């Protein structure tokens, strides 16, 4: 028998009535009724109600602050009919306290009521996260996270993957985000980097002869926080397969996602999930490469009609249109969308037209169009009587992006989003290269990917026309996995990096392990990496990723519980050969 308990706080049932038991836990609440007292005792597993009419014990309990830890001994008794709590597994019984011992009393005022911690400011919750996690609702999310990880590991094992851990201290690599750098004490002036992903290591594992690898991998990227992205660090299911094609990886992703979302999700997986959408098509139709397919609205290019109209403000621009059934809304709805676009999205404007149910067209721009142009435009957008059209104009990228944001908001305001389904899809055929902020050609996604067309495409095609064997899995508007067929040939690798401005010598220096390993019979290989935190957020129907992480940083990337980041001593800096140079704010 344990020194502290014979049962947990969720084990006691009617069949235990009459037994002498011992429980330990946190004092969740105390209700003093004068002649008797009730205590809700909470542990990791649940709650048991304690009671007594012994005045000595009552007086002792009155002096115990809530959230203190105690041990009690007593007899299991049946609750009176009028006090049965059907919402608790232990709701038909209670413990008649014979002995109580305070293990550790709360010595400070609680910063918030544990049961209502979700109602206080997030920064306060994170500063006292150990208390916030005692809240049953929050506690269950972390337990659920454990269940998800166990499910994933069992699934990967059943599919023939083996788990391998890769290094945390590694070399800096251009993965698309800033590295976290770690100065070396032993090697003056040199730095390790925390891995943005185990990219090179998992490729080296394939070259080492392992057929299917996976790990629940911690990844580190110095990027700005968002509601759906944990700042600094996150976890992903990293996997790789030898002698595999893009289609084979997509099948693995489909099987993992189907089983995971169907088994543990709060909604059902839509039957029309897992379609493949080329990147350019996704941008054209949805304004994003992360489309929420629960929203039936699509973007239509109507630039041609504005070129023939007298509305000069939209001439020589890409004009995207969104058609919505507006029979159930008033003119005010259109005006409010215009205000939203200007004030919330900081757009230059949002134009609109509406076709009444009698077929007449109204709106601020109607006078600039002939009846023929209006008829053809409504026909192209499949907009019948009672429909409204919203127009967004700009250069191609800007028009698509802003139209995508308007599409999302229209879906919310018109209640078009079915919250009870998961709609998953694959975004494929990403551009291999893009123009960066400096106006130079750079990798668009993952520099270690295989270009479609191989070396011939690199030698003979416009770099901006080259597509990559890269793919994302998207669910309800969130990217939940990213992957690629890997480049496994040194000649293709050298040429690909040369186009992006890296010399062969730089490639040898920065990626020496891969460069050399490719010369020793590297097999074709491919893989992907679903994001654990974001998937759990979707499984639970949460909107904030911090809700599903045990000890998250806040929206400003600070760990309020541990006080990180923090300054260190001069001695610590000296040991790693670092000196802090303060910028002159006047320059």
DRENKOLBA-198754 format. One record per residue (C-alpha): residue in three letters; x, y, z. Coordinates in steps of 0.5 Angstrom, whole numbers, padded with zeros to 4 digits, always signed. Layout:
BEGIN
ALAXYZ/...
//
This chain:
BEGIN
UNK+0000+0000+0000/UNK+0002+0007-0002/UNK+0004+0012+0004/UNK+0000+0017+0001/UNK-0006+0013-0002/UNK-0010+0007-0003/UNK-0014+0010-0009/UNK-0014+0016-0013/UNK-0019+0021-0013/UNK-0023+0018-0019/UNK-0023+0011-0017/UNK-0028+0010-0011/UNK-0035+0007-0013/UNK-0041+0005-0010/UNK-0038-0002-0009/UNK-0033+0001-0005/UNK-0038+0003+0000/UNK-0036+0001+0007/UNK-0029+0001+0006/UNK-0023+0004+0009/UNK-0019+0008+0004/UNK-0014+0013+0004/UNK-0013+0019-0001/UNK-0009+0025-0003/UNK-0009+0031-0007/UNK-0011+0038-0008/UNK-0016+0042-0004/UNK-0021+0044-0010/UNK-0026+0047-0005/UNK-0029+0048+0002/UNK-0036+0049+0003/UNK-0038+0050+0011/UNK-0045+0048+0013/UNK-0044+0050+0020/UNK-0046+0043+0023/UNK-0042+0039+0017/UNK-0037+0041+0012/UNK-0035+0039+0005/UNK-0029+0038+0001/UNK-0027+0037-0006/UNK-0021+0033-0006/UNK-0017+0033-0013/UNK-0012+0030-0016/UNK-0009+0028-0023/UNK-0015+0023-0024/UNK-0021+0027-0022/UNK-0025+0029-0016/UNK-0028+0026-0009/UNK-0032+0029-0004/UNK-0030+0029+0003/UNK-0035+0030+0009/UNK-0035+0030+0016/UNK-0039+0032+0022/UNK-0033+0032+0027/UNK-0032+0039+0030/UNK-0025+0038+0031/UNK-0024+0036+0024/UNK-0028+0041+0022/UNK-0024+0047+0025/UNK-0018+0044+0022/UNK-0021+0044+0015/UNK-0023+0051+0016/UNK-0016+0053+0017/UNK-0013+0050+0011/UNK-0013+0054+0005/UNK-0015+0052-0002/UNK-0010+0049-0007/UNK-0006+0046-0001/UNK-0004+0039-0001/UNK-0007+0034+0004/UNK-0008+0026+0006/UNK-0015+0024+0009/UNK-0017+0017+0011/UNK-0024+0015+0012/UNK-0030+0011+0010/UNK-0033+0011+0004/UNK-0041+0012+0005/UNK-0047+0013+0000/UNK-0049+0020-0002/UNK-0056+0022+0000/UNK-0060+0022-0006/UNK-0061+0030-0006/UNK-0053+0031-0006/UNK-0052+0026-0012/UNK-0047+0029-0017/UNK-0048+0025-0024/UNK-0043+0029-0027/UNK-0038+0026-0023/UNK-0035+0019-0024/UNK-0035+0019-0016/UNK-0042+0023-0015/UNK-0045+0017-0012/UNK-0041+0017-0006/UNK-0036+0021-0001/UNK-0031+0020+0004/UNK-0033+0021+0012/UNK-0026+0023+0014/UNK-0023+0020+0020/UNK-0016+0023+0020/UNK-0013+0029+0016/UNK-0006+0031+0015/UNK-0004+0037+0011/UNK+0002+0036+0007/UNK+0004+0043+0004/UNK-0001+0049+0006/UNK-0001+0054+0001/UNK+0003+0060+0004/UNK+0001+0066-0001/UNK-0005+0069-0004/UNK-0008+0065-0010/UNK-0007+0070-0016/UNK-0013+0067-0019/UNK-0018+0062-0018/UNK-0016+0055-0021/UNK-0023+0053-0023/UNK-0023+0060-0027/UNK-0016+0061-0029/UNK-0019+0061-0037/UNK-0022+0068-0035/UNK-0016+0072-0033/UNK-0011+0075-0037/UNK-0006+0070-0041/UNK+0000+0073-0038/UNK-0002+0072-0031/UNK-0004+0065-0033/UNK+0003+0063-0036/UNK+0006+0067-0030/UNK+0003+0062-0026/UNK+0002+0056-0031/UNK+0003+0051-0025/UNK-0003+0053-0022/UNK-0007+0054-0029/UNK-0005+0047-0031/UNK-0009+0045-0024/UNK-0015+0047-0028/UNK-0019+0041-0030/UNK-0020+0043-0037/UNK-0013+0045-0038/UNK-0010+0039-0035/UNK-0014+0035-0039/UNK-0011+0038-0046/UNK-0004+0036-0043/UNK-0007+0029-0042/UNK-0010+0029-0049/UNK-0003+0031-0052/UNK+0000+0025-0049/UNK-0005+0020-0052/UNK-0004+0024-0059/UNK+0003+0022-0058/UNK+0002+0015-0056/UNK-0003+0014-0062/UNK+0002+0017-0067/UNK+0008+0013-0064/UNK+0004+0006-0065/UNK+0002+0008-0072/UNK+0009+0009-0074/UNK+0011+0003-0071/UNK+0005-0001-0074/UNK+0007+0002-0081/UNK+0014+0000-0081/UNK+0018+0006-0079/UNK+0023+0006-0073/UNK+0024+0012-0068/UNK+0031+0015-0068/UNK+0034+0021-0065/UNK+0038+0026-0068/UNK+0042+0032-0065/UNK+0040+0038-0062/UNK+0047+0042-0063/UNK+0048+0042-0070/UNK+0051+0047-0075/UNK+0047+0053-0078/UNK+0043+0052-0084/UNK+0039+0056-0089/UNK+0032+0053-0088/UNK+0028+0059-0089/UNK+0028+0062-0082/UNK+0033+0065-0077/UNK+0037+0060-0073/UNK+0038+0060-0065/UNK+0046+0060-0065/UNK+0050+0057-0059/UNK+0057+0060-0058/UNK+0062+0055-0057/UNK+0066+0055-0050/UNK+0071+0050-0053/UNK+0072+0053-0060/UNK+0073+0060-0060/UNK+0069+0064-0065/UNK+0065+0058-0067/UNK+0057+0057-0066/UNK+0053+0051-0066/UNK+0045+0052-0068/UNK+0039+0049-0066/UNK+0036+0045-0071/UNK+0030+0048-0075/UNK+0028+0041-0077/UNK+0032+0035-0077/UNK+0033+0036-0085/UNK+0040+0034-0086/UNK+0040+0028-0081/UNK+0034+0025-0083/UNK+0037+0025-0091/UNK+0043+0022-0088/UNK+0039+0016-0084/UNK+0037+0014-0091/UNK+0044+0014-0094/UNK+0046+0010-0088/UNK+0041+0005-0090/UNK+0035+0006-0086/UNK+0029+0005-0090/UNK+0023+0008-0086/UNK+0025+0013-0080/UNK+0021+0018-0075/UNK+0022+0022-0069/UNK+0017+0027-0065/UNK+0023+0032-0066/UNK+0024+0039-0063/UNK+0025+0044-0068/UNK+0027+0051-0066/UNK+0026+0057-0071/UNK+0027+0065-0069/UNK+0021+0067-0072/UNK+0015+0072-0069/UNK+0009+0068-0065/UNK+0002+0068-0068/UNK-0004+0065-0065/UNK-0003+0058-0069/UNK+0005+0058-0068/UNK+0009+0057-0062/UNK+0015+0062-0062/UNK+0022+0059-0062/UNK+0020+0052-0061/UNK+0015+0047-0063/UNK+0015+0039-0064/UNK+0013+0035-0071/UNK+0013+0028-0073/UNK+0019+0028-0077/UNK+0019+0022-0082/UNK+0023+0020-0088/UNK+0023+0014-0093/UNK+0028+0011-0098/UNK+0026+0009-0105/UNK+0020+0013-0104/UNK+0016+0018-0109/UNK+0012+0024-0108/UNK+0005+0019-0108/UNK+0008+0014-0103/UNK+0009+0020-0098/UNK+0002+0023-0099/UNK-0001+0016-0098/UNK+0003+0015-0091/UNK+0000+0022-0089/UNK-0007+0021-0091/UNK-0007+0014-0087/UNK-0004+0018-0081/UNK-0009+0024-0082/UNK-0015+0020-0083/UNK-0014+0015-0077/UNK-0011+0021-0072/UNK-0017+0025-0074/UNK-0022+0020-0074/UNK-0020+0017-0068/UNK-0018+0023-0063/UNK-0022+0029-0067/UNK-0028+0033-0064/UNK-0031+0033-0071/UNK-0031+0028-0077/UNK-0026+0027-0083/UNK-0030+0030-0090/UNK-0031+0024-0095/UNK-0028+0029-0100/UNK-0022+0030-0097/UNK-0015+0029-0099/UNK-0015+0032-0106/UNK-0009+0035-0109/UNK-0009+0042-0111/UNK-0003+0046-0115/UNK+0000+0052-0111/UNK-0002+0057-0117/UNK-0009+0054-0117/UNK-0010+0055-0110/UNK-0007+0062-0110/UNK-0012+0063-0116/UNK-0018+0060-0113/UNK-0017+0062-0105/UNK-0012+0067-0105/UNK-0008+0063-0100/UNK-0004+0056-0100/UNK-0007+0054-0094/UNK-0015+0054-0096/UNK-0020+0053-0091/UNK-0024+0048-0096/UNK-0030+0048-0091/UNK-0032+0055-0094/UNK-0035+0054-0101/UNK-0033+0061-0103/UNK-0028+0062-0109/UNK-0024+0067-0112/UNK-0026+0069-0120/UNK-0021+0073-0124/UNK-0026+0079-0127/UNK-0020+0083-0130/UNK-0023+0083-0137/UNK-0029+0086-0135/UNK-0026+0092-0131/UNK-0021+0093-0137/UNK-0028+0094-0142/UNK-0031+0098-0136/UNK-0031+0106-0135/UNK-0029+0104-0128/UNK-0021+0107-0129/UNK-0019+0106-0121/UNK-0019+0098-0123/UNK-0016+0098-0130/UNK-0009+0095-0131/UNK-0010+0091-0125/UNK-0011+0084-0123/UNK-0019+0084-0120/UNK-0021+0078-0116/UNK-0029+0077-0115/UNK-0032+0073-0109/UNK-0040+0072-0111/UNK-0044+0071-0105/UNK-0051+0069-0104/UNK-0054+0075-0101/UNK-0061+0074-0100/UNK-0061+0074-0093/UNK-0057+0080-0091/UNK-0058+0088-0092/UNK-0055+0093-0095/UNK-0051+0095-0088/UNK-0048+0088-0089/UNK-0044+0091-0095/UNK-0042+0097-0092/UNK-0040+0093-0086/UNK-0035+0089-0090/UNK-0032+0095-0094/UNK-0031+0098-0087/UNK-0028+0092-0084/UNK-0023+0092-0091/UNK-0021+0099-0089/UNK-0020+0099-0082/UNK-0018+0091-0080/UNK-0014+0089-0086/UNK-0012+0096-0088/UNK-0014+0095-0095/UNK-0015+0101-0100/UNK-0022+0099-0101/UNK-0027+0094-0103/UNK-0032+0095-0108/UNK-0039+0091-0109/UNK-0045+0090-0114/UNK-0051+0087-0112/UNK-0056+0083-0116/UNK-0063+0084-0113/UNK-0068+0078-0114/UNK-0072+0082-0119/UNK-0065+0082-0123/UNK-0064+0089-0123/UNK-0056+0091-0121/UNK-0055+0096-0115/UNK-0048+0098-0112/UNK-0043+0104-0112/UNK-0040+0102-0119/UNK-0046+0100-0123/UNK-0046+0106-0127/UNK-0039+0105-0130/UNK-0042+0098-0133/UNK-0046+0097-0139/UNK-0052+0092-0138/UNK-0048+0087-0143/UNK-0042+0087-0138/UNK-0046+0086-0132/UNK-0049+0080-0135/UNK-0043+0077-0137/UNK-0039+0078-0130/UNK-0045+0075-0126/UNK-0045+0069-0131/UNK-0038+0068-0130/UNK-0038+0068-0123/UNK-0044+0064-0123/UNK-0048+0069-0119/UNK-0056+0069-0120/UNK-0061+0074-0117/UNK-0060+0075-0110/UNK-0053+0075-0110/UNK-0047+0080-0109/UNK-0040+0081-0112/UNK-0034+0083-0108/UNK-0028+0086-0112/UNK-0021+0087-0110/UNK-0016+0090-0114/UNK-0008+0090-0114/UNK-0002+0087-0117/UNK-0003+0080-0118/UNK+0000+0077-0111/UNK-0004+0083-0107/UNK-0010+0082-0110/UNK-0010+0075-0109/UNK-0008+0075-0102/UNK-0013+0081-0100/UNK-0019+0077-0103/UNK-0017+0071-0099/UNK-0018+0075-0093/UNK-0024+0077-0095/UNK-0026+0070-0097/UNK-0025+0068-0090/UNK-0029+0074-0087/UNK-0035+0073-0091/UNK-0035+0065-0089/UNK-0035+0067-0082/UNK-0040+0073-0083/UNK-0045+0068-0087/UNK-0044+0062-0083/UNK-0041+0058-0088/UNK-0036+0054-0084/UNK-0038+0047-0082/UNK-0035+0047-0075/UNK-0036+0039-0075/UNK-0032+0037-0080/UNK-0025+0037-0082/UNK-0023+0038-0089/UNK-0016+0036-0091/UNK-0012+0037-0098/UNK-0005+0037-0101/UNK-0002+0043-0104/UNK+0003+0041-0109/UNK+0007+0044-0115/UNK+0010+0049-0111/UNK+0015+0054-0114/UNK+0022+0052-0113/UNK+0025+0059-0113/UNK+0022+0066-0112/UNK+0025+0073-0112/UNK+0027+0075-0105/UNK+0026+0082-0102/UNK+0033+0084-0104/UNK+0031+0082-0112/UNK+0035+0076-0112/UNK+0033+0069-0114/UNK+0032+0065-0108/UNK+0029+0058-0106/UNK+0022+0059-0105/UNK+0021+0053-0100/UNK+0026+0048-0098/UNK+0033+0048-0101/UNK+0034+0040-0101/UNK+0028+0039-0105/UNK+0028+0035-0112/UNK+0026+0040-0118/UNK+0021+0037-0123/UNK+0025+0036-0129/UNK+0032+0035-0125/UNK+0038+0038-0128/UNK+0035+0039-0135/UNK+0030+0044-0132/UNK+0036+0047-0128/UNK+0040+0048-0134/UNK+0035+0050-0139/UNK+0029+0053-0136/UNK+0027+0060-0133/UNK+0028+0059-0125/UNK+0022+0062-0124/UNK+0018+0057-0128/UNK+0021+0051-0125/UNK+0017+0047-0120/UNK+0019+0043-0114/UNK+0017+0036-0111/UNK+0014+0039-0105/UNK+0008+0039-0102/UNK+0004+0041-0096/UNK-0002+0038-0092/UNK-0008+0043-0090/UNK-0013+0042-0086/UNK-0019+0047-0084/UNK-0014+0053-0087/UNK-0008+0051-0083/UNK-0002+0048-0086/UNK-0001+0042-0082/UNK+0005+0038-0085/UNK+0010+0040-0090/UNK+0015+0035-0094/UNK+0018+0034-0101/UNK+0022+0029-0105/UNK+0029+0030-0103/UNK+0035+0032-0108/UNK+0040+0026-0107/UNK+0045+0028-0113/UNK+0051+0032-0112/UNK+0051+0035-0119/UNK+0043+0037-0118/UNK+0045+0040-0112/UNK+0050+0044-0114/UNK+0047+0047-0120/UNK+0040+0048-0115/UNK+0044+0052-0110/UNK+0048+0056-0116/UNK+0042+0059-0119/UNK+0040+0061-0112/UNK+0047+0065-0111/UNK+0051+0059-0107/UNK+0058+0057-0110/UNK+0060+0050-0110/UNK+0065+0051-0105/UNK+0060+0054-0100/UNK+0055+0048-0101/UNK+0061+0044-0099/UNK+0062+0048-0093/UNK+0055+0049-0091/UNK+0053+0042-0093/UNK+0059+0038-0093/UNK+0056+0032-0090/UNK+0050+0031-0095/UNK+0055+0033-0101/UNK+0060+0028-0099/UNK+0054+0023-0097/UNK+0051+0024-0104/UNK+0057+0021-0107/UNK+0056+0014-0104/UNK+0050+0011-0107/UNK+0045+0015-0104/UNK+0038+0012-0105/UNK+0032+0017-0108/UNK+0028+0019-0101/UNK+0022+0023-0099/UNK+0019+0025-0093/UNK+0014+0030-0089/UNK+0013+0033-0082/UNK+0006+0034-0079/UNK+0006+0039-0074/UNK+0004+0036-0067/UNK+0002+0042-0064/UNK-0002+0045-0069/UNK-0005+0038-0070/UNK-0007+0038-0063/UNK-0010+0045-0063/UNK-0015+0042-0069/UNK-0016+0036-0066/UNK-0019+0040-0059/UNK-0022+0045-0063/UNK-0018+0050-0060/UNK-0016+0057-0064/UNK-0010+0058-0059/UNK-0004+0054-0060/UNK-0001+0056-0053/UNK-0007+0052-0050/UNK-0005+0045-0052/UNK+0003+0046-0050/UNK+0005+0045-0042/UNK+0009+0051-0042/UNK+0008+0056-0047/UNK+0012+0062-0048/UNK+0007+0068-0049/UNK+0005+0072-0055/UNK+0012+0076-0054/UNK+0016+0070-0054/UNK+0017+0071-0047/UNK+0017+0065-0042/UNK+0014+0069-0036/UNK+0014+0063-0031/UNK+0022+0062-0032/UNK+0024+0069-0034/UNK+0027+0067-0040/UNK+0030+0070-0044/UNK+0034+0074-0039/UNK+0041+0077-0038/UNK+0047+0073-0036/UNK+0053+0075-0032/UNK+0060+0078-0035/UNK+0063+0071-0033/UNK+0058+0067-0037/UNK+0059+0071-0043/UNK+0067+0071-0043/UNK+0067+0063-0042/UNK+0064+0063-0049/UNK+0068+0069-0052/UNK+0062+0074-0053/UNK+0061+0081-0052/UNK+0055+0085-0052/UNK+0055+0091-0056/UNK+0050+0096-0055/UNK+0047+0100-0061/UNK+0047+0108-0060/UNK+0040+0109-0061/UNK+0042+0116-0063/UNK+0045+0114-0070/
//
